Amino acid sequence: MFGRLVRVRTHRGDPEPTLYIVAEPEAERAIDIVKVALARSYHDYEDLGRVTDALLGALSLRPGTFTQT
């Protein structure tokens, strides 16, 4: 299984976005997991692509969990 890298910004021009690694292979579901956990639906969420299973393992992420980078 692979995961997703999700960027969260307060607005499109935000110079300091927050990045999350999510143990979920589907981009839309990964974004939804972060949205629900942060309860900040007005922010800008963007999927930046895949992360490897090895990275998820190194971070001890289980399916459906995430961590901030």
Secondary structure, DSSP 8 states (H G I E B T S, - for coil): --EEEEEEESSTT-SS-EEEEES-SSHHHHHHHHHHHHT-TTSEEEEEEEE-HHHHHHTT--TT-EEE-
